Amino acid sequence: MGEPFIYRMGHHIKADKVFEAWSSGDLNKMLKARSIKTNPIDRHFLLQSIVEITYRRRKEPQMRRICREIAEQHISEFVVLAPALKQDMGGDLPIVSTFQHFATLLAEDGDYESAIKVCDTAINYGLHDGTQGGFEGRIDRLKKKRASQKQ
């Protein structure tokens, strides 16, 4: 059987090590693949997958640290990733779980200001978190938590 091909941004391309890593579900493989140059779609899914796995294990200090680091990286790179992702997804951005996971992690750490900024960034991209209230509702809840902490 030949090498696997994937469809990215209107073209069939060979699946690379980054695609193999993020689709494997193996965190160690994914972390090693971060330094490999790839297309923006697989870069997005690699970073998002790392955040998802480490977020689920965020009670472990090392996983929490990795989650925070990769979430920051993913959001900072999203300005480059979003246009390609939008094109590849037929004009709409999918739910990007990194934003809600990172906002939750920051709020758990008591950093409500940063959590609100993450939600604002998601809104600026036109993202939705899949909940009824969206990121706007999340911001309202964060502001209420922040106010109750100050009392």
C-alpha positions in Angstrom: 0.0 0.0 0.0 1.3 3.5 -0.9 1.8 6.5 1.2 -1.4 8.1 2.6 -2.6 11.3 1.0 -4.8 14.0 2.7 -6.8 16.9 1.2 -5.5 20.3 2.3 -6.5 23.7 1.0 -7.8 22.4 -2.3 -4.9 19.9 -3.0 -4.1 16.3 -2.3 -0.8 16.1 -0.4 1.2 13.4 1.3 0.4 13.0 4.9 3.4 14.2 6.9 4.9 13.4 10.3 2.7 16.2 11.9 -0.5 14.7 10.5 0.6 11.3 11.7 1.5 12.7 15.2 -1.8 14.6 15.8 -4.0 11.8 14.4 -2.2 9.2 16.5 -3.4 10.5 19.9 0.1 9.9 21.3 1.1 13.0 23.3 4.9 12.3 23.1 4.7 12.0 19.3 2.8 15.3 19.2 5.2 17.2 21.4 8.1 16.0 19.2 6.3 17.0 16.0 5.9 20.7 17.1 9.3 21.6 15.5 8.4 20.1 12.1 7.3 22.5 9.4 3.9 21.6 8.0 0.8 23.1 6.5 -1.4 25.5 8.6 -4.2 23.0 8.9 -2.2 20.2 10.4 -0.3 22.7 12.6 -3.7 23.8 14.0 -4.8 20.3 14.7 -1.5 19.3 16.2 -1.5 22.2 18.7 -5.2 21.8 19.5 -4.8 18.1 20.1 -1.9 18.7 22.5 -4.1 21.2 24.4 -7.0 18.8 24.5 -5.0 16.0 25.9 -3.1 18.0 28.5 -6.3 19.9 29.5 -7.9 16.6 30.4 -4.9 15.9 32.6 -4.5 19.5 34.0 -4.6 18.3 37.6 -1.0 17.0 37.0 1.4 20.0 37.3 3.5 19.1 34.2 0.3 18.6 32.1 -1.0 21.9 33.3 2.2 23.7 32.4 2.3 22.1 28.9 -1.4 22.9 28.4 -0.8 26.5 29.2 2.3 26.8 27.1 0.8 25.2 24.0 -2.5 27.1 24.4 -0.6 30.4 24.4 1.4 29.2 21.3 -1.7 28.1 19.5 -3.6 31.3 20.1 -0.5 33.4 19.1 -0.2 31.4 15.9 -3.9 31.5 15.2 -3.6 34.7 13.2 -1.7 32.7 10.6 -3.6 29.5 11.0 -7.2 30.9 10.9 -7.3 32.0 7.2 -6.1 28.6 5.9 -8.4 26.8 8.3 -11.4 28.9 7.2 -10.6 28.3 3.6 -10.2 24.5 4.2 -13.5 24.4 6.2 -15.6 25.9 3.4 -15.6 29.5 4.7 -16.4 28.9 8.4 -14.0 28.4 11.3 -14.8 25.2 13.4 -15.0 25.2 17.1 -11.5 25.8 18.3 -11.4 24.2 21.8 -8.1 25.7 22.7 -9.8 29.0 23.5 -12.3 27.6 25.9 -9.8 25.2 27.5 -7.3 28.0 28.1 -9.9 30.4 29.4 -11.0 27.8 31.9 -7.5 27.0 33.0 -6.7 30.6 33.5 -9.9 31.1 35.5 -9.1 28.1 37.7 -5.8 29.8 38.4 -7.7 33.0 39.4 -6.4 34.9 36.3 -9.8 36.3 35.2 -8.4 39.2 33.3 -6.4 36.9 31.0 -9.3 34.5 30.7 -11.5 37.3 29.5 -8.9 38.4 27.0 -8.8 34.9 25.6 -12.6 35.0 25.2 -12.4 38.4 23.6 -9.8 37.1 21.1 -12.1 34.2 20.2 -15.0 36.6 19.6 -12.8 38.7 17.4 -12.1 35.6 15.2 -15.9 35.0 15.1 -15.5 31.7 17.0 -18.1 30.1 19.1 -17.5 27.7 22.0 -20.5 25.4 21.3 -22.5 26.6 24.4 -25.8 28.5 24.3 -24.2 31.7 25.6 -21.0 31.5 23.6 -17.9 33.3 24.6 -20.0 36.3 25.5 -21.7 34.3 28.2 -18.4 32.9 29.4 -17.1 36.5 29.8 -20.2 37.4 31.9 -19.6 34.4 34.2 -15.9 35.3 34.5 -16.7 38.8 35.4 -19.1 37.6 38.1 -16.4 35.2 39.5 -13.9 38.0 39.4 -16.2 40.4 41.3 -17.0 37.7 43.9 -13.3 37.1 44.5 -12.7 40.8 45.2 -15.4 40.9 47.9 
